[in-house]
């Protein structure tokens, strides 16, 4: 493993600790729910966690695949991706919206 990867991983751990242990905990304590800033920071932490290892792959990134000849399939996939992103965002947002 490279030193650079370990450095980024350590910084990510500190950032995740700060977001979840300080910002999110303070929102729950003060407001009994998450604020929009907490939602965005949660999404940023999860997106960084998913993509951190891909930044250090030794291979070159391949080009984009060609679009399918049938445009109906392309539109179905685009709508499916947008729908799943919307569902994920709403699930994260609603996880802290109501006070307990």
Protein Blocks (a to p, Z undefined) as FASTA:
>chain_A
ZZklmmmmmmmmmmmmmmmmmmmmmmmmmnopacfklmmmmmmmmmmmmmmmmmmcfbdc
dddddddfblmlmmmmmmmmmmmmmmmmmmmmmmmmpcZZ
